[in-house]
Amino acid sequence: MFDQYFEKFDLAPEVTAALKKCKCIAYAETKAELEEMAYGPTHTSRYDVVYPIEGKGTVKEAEVVRCKNGCVVNFMEDYMRRRDPNSMAIGDDLPSDKPRFKDRFGYEFSSLRQETLDWLSTQQVIMLPFSAGPRGHGYPSLMICPLNAAFFALSLANMQGFTSIVDVPEHYKPRAIIFVAPPFRHTHFDGKQVVVHNRSKEMHEVWAYNLYPGPSAKKGVFSLLLDIGEQEGWVCCHTSAAMVETPYECEVVFMHEGASGGGKSEMLEDFHREEDDRLLIGTHTVTGEKYYMTLGESCKIHPIADDMACALKSFQDPESGKLRILDAEDGWFLRMDGMNAYGNSPLYERICIHPSEPLVFFNMDGTPGATCLIWEHVIESNGKPCSNPRVILPRKMVDNIVPDTEPVEVDVRSFGVRMPPSTAKDPNYGVMGMLQVVPQSIAWLWRLVSPRGFKNPSIADTNAGSGLKAEGVGSYWPFATGLKVTQANLLLEQIMSAPKTTNVLIPNQHIGAYHVGFMGEWLSREYLARHNGFVREKHLVPARCSLFGYALDEMKLDGQFIRQTFLRPETQSKLGNAGYDAGAKILTDFFKEQLQQFISDDLDPLGREIIDCCLHDGTLDDYLQLTPMKLK
């Protein structure tokens, strides 16, 4: 097969040779054409994605249902409805701290790579060009997948933006290629999801041996952006971001990072109010006492990014002293597990029921010709609704979104942490105050460790002792393909180059003995926005735990004071200094254990000093000696 469109691509000889043998190659000139491909050659209302597997006969991987509001994809196995965290393997010999394909499977990836190309050469395929990364600043890329898995191509186009084959220039040389070969998980990997990253200086190949887009079309793109950033000296941050507009029309940009469950999506949400419009600040886990607050007009949220934001070197302005970012995605892969009834989220319900263009849904109960409802999740083999229902929402459909035309300056860089209930009787690490202001050195340490803690929705809560587990560098380490120390150095450089960006820590779920959910995050956002992203020096006091930097002795909103027990948990009667210190020790010991892996000759000298400071129980003043703060 050889045609005018194929001639536009500048590909490796062996890839070109394989594609020339394909039964046919499909291209999409319009988004509507790509949408129709998802329903198979007969454009049916229900299409089965099947493959012949030697020894197993015909295996049905997924079914695609045509609903009024879009394409609903369901996988036949519970296992295929979520990303396998162990799916990544490295197929090259470049520096990496991740498992090598050869070490894991016992043979060189090069042989499987050729075998995969040989299989693709016998198929009908789609070639879908796309741009990986921010609009106008992305990297030319390509996806090659079987034509009967066109829903996968549609998913990628919705997340990274559709590029018409007509608009592809001559001599188009991809910086990255995603190859999709679903049957190989049965024939080579015992039914498991495996995604192999094969890197070189000029090319990042992602070989996806499964059809759930999470580890390849979503996080695989994250991986290739991290790899390119590693080579070019910038970071793709695992973060949400929002421009927050106060009732007085002041605008403050927040960038919220954290391990899964750390409150990234919640940063884009308004306050969750009680029926009488009050805010439930916290509920005491011992006494049951509830603390409320009345807040009339709150800030308006203008979303910027949901999960990935690029901080390219070309975006940065050294004179401004603030980090500059741009959304890395054109569509957001949103989890709808919190939607279980009509009225849970009027915003998302309205967009998803009456979208301006068809959407792609996963793990939801789709009936041909009907409207897919985001609170009706597919039932799994255990009789319970799937915990990972998803919709890909193009960012242009999100209300009040900040256009992705120009990079934005970050005023406040926050880090969220899930915290357990903590009392003197049962001490634990949930002793962080509602808002902690930290110097750059401590901000960096939190990103190196990126703890995911109490009842994290993405992991089983079976960790020994404290329940703490490190997600690792920047909380994006599960998706990175290189070396931890390299990413650590890049993050330190990024943080140090933005001295005018305020760094804060924000707990969620619990503050000492109080259950707060995400209310602490929303109140901190409201407070900081109304104070132009700063906390005045007169309101800061050193926290008892030096890893928390400064605590606040006062937080006032609309003339109302937040109780000291939320700002400085040691003042809680059920916790006290002894309970606080016991919890702080759990956290500090965990940091000391995790930071050991970063000590090497390749670590930035300043980074080594910061880690040594933590390992030797440094005080806040010690950290400030390394990275001073300008307080007002």
TAKA-V896931 format. One record per residue. N is the residue number from 1. RES is the residue in three letters. NEAR is the number of other C-alpha atoms within 8 Angstrom. Layout:
N|RES|NEAR ; N|RES|NEAR
This chain:
1|MET|9 ; 2|PHE|6 ; 3|ASP|6 ; 4|GLN|6 ; 5|TYR|8 ; 6|PHE|7 ; 7|GLU|10 ; 8|LYS|11 ; 9|PHE|10 ; 10|ASP|9 ; 11|LEU|8 ; 12|ALA|6 ; 13|PRO|6 ; 14|GLU|6 ; 15|VAL|9 ; 16|THR|9 ; 17|ALA|8 ; 18|ALA|12 ; 19|LEU|11 ; 20|LYS|9 ; 21|LYS|9 ; 22|CYS|14 ; 23|LYS|9 ; 24|CYS|8 ; 25|ILE|11 ; 26|ALA|9 ; 27|TYR|8 ; 28|ALA|10 ; 29|GLU|8 ; 30|THR|7 ; 31|LYS|9 ; 32|ALA|6 ; 33|GLU|9 ; 34|LEU|12 ; 35|GLU|10 ; 36|GLU|9 ; 37|MET|13 ; 38|ALA|14 ; 39|TYR|17 ; 40|GLY|11 ; 41|PRO|5 ; 42|THR|5 ; 43|HIS|9 ; 44|THR|8 ; 45|SER|10 ; 46|ARG|10 ; 47|TYR|10 ; 48|ASP|9 ; 49|VAL|11 ; 50|VAL|9 ; 51|TYR|9 ; 52|PRO|9 ; 53|ILE|11 ; 54|GLU|6 ; 55|GLY|4 ; 56|LYS|7 ; 57|GLY|7 ; 58|THR|8 ; 59|VAL|9 ; 60|LYS|10 ; 61|GLU|12 ; 62|ALA|11 ; 63|GLU|13 ; 64|VAL|15 ; 65|VAL|14 ; 66|ARG|15 ; 67|CYS|15 ; 68|LYS|9 ; 69|ASN|13 ; 70|GLY|12 ; 71|CYS|14 ; 72|VAL|16 ; 73|VAL|14 ; 74|ASN|12 ; 75|PHE|11 ; 76|MET|9 ; 77|GLU|7 ; 78|ASP|9 ; 79|TYR|5 ; 80|MET|11 ; 81|ARG|13 ; 82|ARG|9 ; 83|ARG|10 ; 84|ASP|7 ; 85|PRO|6 ; 86|ASN|5 ; 87|SER|11 ; 88|MET|12 ; 89|ALA|13 ; 90|ILE|13 ; 91|GLY|14 ; 92|ASP|10 ; 93|ASP|4 ; 94|LEU|7 ; 95|PRO|6 ; 96|SER|8 ; 97|ASP|8 ; 98|LYS|9 ; 99|PRO|9 ; 100|ARG|10 ; 101|PHE|14 ; 102|LYS|10 ; 103|ASP|8 ; 104|ARG|8 ; 105|PHE|6 ; 106|GLY|7 ; 107|TYR|8 ; 108|GLU|9 ; 109|PHE|10 ; 110|SER|7 ; 111|SER|8 ; 112|LEU|8 ; 113|ARG|8 ; 114|GLN|8 ; 115|GLU|8 ; 116|THR|9 ; 117|LEU|10 ; 118|ASP|9 ; 119|TRP|8 ; 120|LEU|15 ; 121|SER|12 ; 122|THR|9 ; 123|GLN|11 ; 124|GLN|13 ; 125|VAL|14 ; 126|ILE|14 ; 127|MET|11 ; 128|LEU|12 ; 129|PRO|12 ; 130|PHE|13 ; 131|SER|12 ; 132|ALA|13 ; 133|GLY|13 ; 134|PRO|13 ; 135|ARG|11 ; 136|GLY|5 ; 137|HIS|6 ; 138|GLY|9 ; 139|TYR|10 ; 140|PRO|13 ; 141|SER|13 ; 142|LEU|12 ; 143|MET|14 ; 144|ILE|12 ; 145|CYS|15 ; 146|PRO|13 ; 147|LEU|11 ; 148|ASN|10 ; 149|ALA|11 ; 150|ALA|15 ; 151|PHE|13 ; 152|PHE|12 ; 153|ALA|13 ; 154|LEU|12 ; 155|SER|12 ; 156|LEU|12 ; 157|ALA|11 ; 158|ASN|13 ; 159|MET|15 ; 160|GLN|13 ; 161|GLY|12 ; 162|PHE|8 ; 163|THR|11 ; 164|SER|11 ; 165|ILE|11 ; 166|VAL|6 ; 167|ASP|6 ; 168|VAL|10 ; 169|PRO|6 ; 170|GLU|7 ; 171|HIS|8 ; 172|TYR|10 ; 173|LYS|9 ; 174|PRO|12 ; 175|ARG|10 ; 176|ALA|13 ; 177|ILE|13 ; 178|ILE|13 ; 179|PHE|11 ; 180|VAL|13 ; 181|ALA|13 ; 182|PRO|9 ; 183|PRO|11 ; 184|PHE|10 ; 185|ARG|14 ; 186|HIS|10 ; 187|THR|10 ; 188|HIS|7 ; 189|PHE|10 ; 190|ASP|7 ; 191|GLY|8 ; 192|LYS|8 ; 193|GLN|12 ; 194|VAL|13 ; 195|VAL|14 ; 196|VAL|12 ; 197|HIS|14 ; 198|ASN|11 ; 199|ARG|10 ; 200|SER|8 ; 201|LYS|6 ; 202|GLU|5 ; 203|MET|10 ; 204|HIS|14 ; 205|GLU|11 ; 206|VAL|14 ; 207|TRP|12 ; 208|ALA|14 ; 209|TYR|13 ; 210|ASN|13 ; 211|LEU|11 ; 212|TYR|11 ; 213|PRO|10 ; 214|GLY|10 ; 215|PRO|13 ; 216|SER|13 ; 217|ALA|12 ; 218|LYS|12 ; 219|LYS|10 ; 220|GLY|12 ; 221|VAL|10 ; 222|PHE|12 ; 223|SER|11 ; 224|LEU|10 ; 225|LEU|11 ; 226|LEU|12 ; 227|ASP|12 ; 228|ILE|8 ; 229|GLY|12 ; 230|GLU|13 ; 231|GLN|7 ; 232|GLU|6 ; 233|GLY|8 ; 234|TRP|11 ; 235|VAL|13 ; 236|CYS|14 ; 237|CYS|11 ; 238|HIS|12 ; 239|THR|14 ; 240|SER|17 ; 241|ALA|14 ; 242|ALA|14 ; 243|MET|13 ; 244|VAL|13 ; 245|GLU|14 ; 246|THR|13 ; 247|PRO|9 ; 248|TYR|5 ; 249|GLU|6 ; 250|CYS|10 ; 251|GLU|10 ; 252|VAL|13 ; 253|VAL|13 ; 254|PHE|14 ; 255|MET|12 ; 256|HIS|14 ; 257|GLU|17 ; 258|GLY|19 ; 259|ALA|12 ; 260|SER|10 ; 261|GLY|12 ; 262|GLY|13 ; 263|GLY|15 ; 264|LYS|15 ; 265|SER|9 ; 266|GLU|7 ; 267|MET|13 ; 268|LEU|13 ; 269|GLU|7 ; 270|ASP|8 ; 271|PHE|7 ; 272|HIS|6 ; 273|ARG|9 ; 274|GLU|8 ; 275|GLU|5 ; 276|ASP|5 ; 277|ASP|7 ; 278|ARG|11 ; 279|LEU|12 ; 280|LEU|13 ; 281|ILE|11 ; 282|GLY|12 ; 283|THR|12 ; 284|HIS|11 ; 285|THR|10 ; 286|VAL|5 ; 287|THR|5 ; 288|GLY|7 ; 289|GLU|7 ; 290|LYS|9 ; 291|TYR|8 ; 292|TYR|9 ; 293|MET|9 ; 294|THR|7 ; 295|LEU|9 ; 296|GLY|4 ; 297|GLU|5 ; 298|SER|8 ; 299|CYS|10 ; 300|LYS|9 ; 301|ILE|12 ; 302|HIS|13 ; 303|PRO|13 ; 304|ILE|14 ; 305|ALA|14 ; 306|ASP|13 ; 307|ASP|10 ; 308|MET|14 ; 309|ALA|15 ; 310|CYS|13 ; 311|ALA|14 ; 312|LEU|11 ; 313|LYS|7 ; 314|SER|4 ; 315|PHE|9 ; 316|GLN|9 ; 317|ASP|8 ; 318|PRO|7 ; 319|GLU|4 ; 320|SER|6 ; 321|GLY|11 ; 322|LYS|14 ; 323|LEU|13 ; 324|ARG|12 ; 325|ILE|13 ; 326|LEU|14 ; 327|ASP|14 ; 328|ALA|13 ; 329|GLU|15 ; 330|ASP|13 ; 331|GLY|12 ; 332|TRP|13 ; 333|PHE|10 ; 334|LEU|8 ; 335|ARG|9 ; 336|MET|11 ; 337|ASP|11 ; 338|GLY|6 ; 339|MET|10 ; 340|ASN|8 ; 341|ALA|7 ; 342|TYR|8 ; 343|GLY|6 ; 344|ASN|8 ; 345|SER|8 ; 346|PRO|7 ; 347|LEU|6 ; 348|TYR|7 ; 349|GLU|12 ; 350|ARG|9 ; 351|ILE|11 ; 352|CYS|11 ; 353|ILE|10 ; 354|HIS|7 ; 355|PRO|11 ; 356|SER|6 ; 357|GLU|6 ; 358|PRO|9 ; 359|LEU|12 ; 360|VAL|13 ; 361|PHE|13 ; 362|PHE|11 ; 363|ASN|15 ; 364|MET|16 ; 365|ASP|10 ; 366|GLY|12 ; 367|THR|10 ; 368|PRO|9 ; 369|GLY|8 ; 370|ALA|8 ; 371|THR|10 ; 372|CYS|15 ; 373|LEU|11 ; 374|ILE|11 ; 375|TRP|10 ; 376|GLU|10 ; 377|HIS|11 ; 378|VAL|11 ; 379|ILE|9 ; 380|GLU|9 ; 381|SER|6 ; 382|ASN|5 ; 383|GLY|6 ; 384|LYS|7 ; 385|PRO|8 ; 386|CYS|12 ; 387|SER|5 ; 388|ASN|10 ; 389|PRO|15 ; 390|ARG|13 ; 391|VAL|13 ; 392|ILE|14 ; 393|LEU|14 ; 394|PRO|11 ; 395|ARG|9 ; 396|LYS|6 ; 397|MET|9 ; 398|VAL|10 ; 399|ASP|6 ; 400|ASN|7 ; 401|ILE|10 ; 402|VAL|8 ; 403|PRO|6 ; 404|ASP|10 ; 405|THR|6 ; 406|GLU|6 ; 407|PRO|9 ; 408|VAL|8 ; 409|GLU|9 ; 410|VAL|14 ; 411|ASP|12 ; 412|VAL|13 ; 413|ARG|13 ; 414|SER|12 ; 415|PHE|12 ; 416|GLY|15 ; 417|VAL|16 ; 418|ARG|15 ; 419|MET|14 ; 420|PRO|13 ; 421|PRO|13 ; 422|SER|17 ; 423|THR|14 ; 424|ALA|11 ; 425|LYS|7 ; 426|ASP|7 ; 427|PRO|12 ; 428|ASN|15 ; 429|TYR|16 ; 430|GLY|12 ; 431|VAL|14 ; 432|MET|14 ; 433|GLY|13 ; 434|MET|13 ; 435|LEU|14 ; 436|GLN|14 ; 437|VAL|13 ; 438|VAL|13 ; 439|PRO|13 ; 440|GLN|12 ; 441|SER|12 ; 442|ILE|12 ; 443|ALA|12 ; 444|TRP|11 ; 445|LEU|10 ; 446|TRP|10 ; 447|ARG|12 ; 448|LEU|12 ; 449|VAL|15 ; 450|SER|14 ; 451|PRO|13 ; 452|ARG|16 ; 453|GLY|12 ; 454|PHE|10 ; 455|LYS|8 ; 456|ASN|12 ; 457|PRO|7 ; 458|SER|6 ; 459|ILE|6 ; 460|ALA|8 ; 461|ASP|8 ; 462|THR|5 ; 463|ASN|9 ; 464|ALA|6 ; 465|GLY|5 ; 466|SER|8 ; 467|GLY|10 ; 468|LEU|12 ; 469|LYS|8 ; 470|ALA|9 ; 471|GLU|13 ; 472|GLY|13 ; 473|VAL|13 ; 474|GLY|14 ; 475|SER|16 ; 476|TYR|11 ; 477|TRP|10 ; 478|PRO|8 ; 479|PHE|9 ; 480|ALA|10 ; 481|THR|12 ; 482|GLY|13 ; 483|LEU|9 ; 484|LYS|10 ; 485|VAL|10 ; 486|THR|11 ; 487|GLN|11 ; 488|ALA|12 ; 489|ASN|11 ; 490|LEU|12 ; 491|LEU|11 ; 492|LEU|10 ; 493|GLU|8 ; 494|GLN|11 ; 495|ILE|11 ; 496|MET|8 ; 497|SER|10 ; 498|ALA|10 ; 499|PRO|11 ; 500|LYS|8 ; 501|THR|12 ; 502|THR|11 ; 503|ASN|12 ; 504|VAL|13 ; 505|LEU|14 ; 506|ILE|16 ; 507|PRO|16 ; 508|ASN|17 ; 509|GLN|11 ; 510|HIS|16 ; 511|ILE|20 ; 512|GLY|14 ; 513|ALA|14 ; 514|TYR|11 ; 515|HIS|12 ; 516|VAL|14 ; 517|GLY|9 ; 518|PHE|10 ; 519|MET|13 ; 520|GLY|14 ; 521|GLU|13 ; 522|TRP|11 ; 523|LEU|8 ; 524|SER|11 ; 525|ARG|9 ; 526|GLU|11 ; 527|TYR|11 ; 528|LEU|11 ; 529|ALA|15 ; 530|ARG|9 ; 531|HIS|8 ; 532|ASN|9 ; 533|GLY|11 ; 534|PHE|7 ; 535|VAL|10 ; 536|ARG|8 ; 537|GLU|7 ; 538|LYS|4 ; 539|HIS|9 ; 540|LEU|11 ; 541|VAL|8 ; 542|PRO|9 ; 543|ALA|10 ; 544|ARG|6 ; 545|CYS|8 ; 546|SER|10 ; 547|LEU|7 ; 548|PHE|14 ; 549|GLY|14 ; 550|TYR|11 ; 551|ALA|15 ; 552|LEU|12 ; 553|ASP|10 ; 554|GLU|9 ; 555|MET|8 ; 556|LYS|9 ; 557|LEU|9 ; 558|ASP|5 ; 559|GLY|5 ; 560|GLN|7 ; 561|PHE|8 ; 562|ILE|10 ; 563|ARG|6 ; 564|GLN|10 ; 565|THR|9 ; 566|PHE|10 ; 567|LEU|14 ; 568|ARG|15 ; 569|PRO|16 ; 570|GLU|12 ; 571|THR|10 ; 572|GLN|11 ; 573|SER|6 ; 574|LYS|8 ; 575|LEU|18 ; 576|GLY|13 ; 577|ASN|8 ; 578|ALA|8 ; 579|GLY|16 ; 580|TYR|16 ; 581|ASP|10 ; 582|ALA|11 ; 583|GLY|14 ; 584|ALA|12 ; 585|LYS|9 ; 586|ILE|11 ; 587|LEU|9 ; 588|THR|9 ; 589|ASP|8 ; 590|PHE|9 ; 591|PHE|10 ; 592|LYS|10 ; 593|GLU|7 ; 594|GLN|9 ; 595|LEU|11 ; 596|GLN|7 ; 597|GLN|6 ; 598|PHE|9 ; 599|ILE|8 ; 600|SER|7 ; 601|ASP|4 ; 602|ASP|6 ; 603|LEU|13 ; 604|ASP|7 ; 605|PRO|6 ; 606|LEU|7 ; 607|GLY|10 ; 608|ARG|10 ; 609|GLU|9 ; 610|ILE|12 ; 611|ILE|10 ; 612|ASP|8 ; 613|CYS|11 ; 614|CYS|10 ; 615|LEU|8 ; 616|HIS|6 ; 617|ASP|6 ; 618|GLY|11 ; 619|THR|7 ; 620|LEU|10 ; 621|ASP|7 ; 622|ASP|9 ; 623|TYR|15 ; 624|LEU|11 ; 625|GLN|7 ; 626|LEU|10 ; 627|THR|9 ; 628|PRO|8 ; 629|MET|8 ; 630|LYS|4 ; 631|LEU|5 ; 632|LYS|5
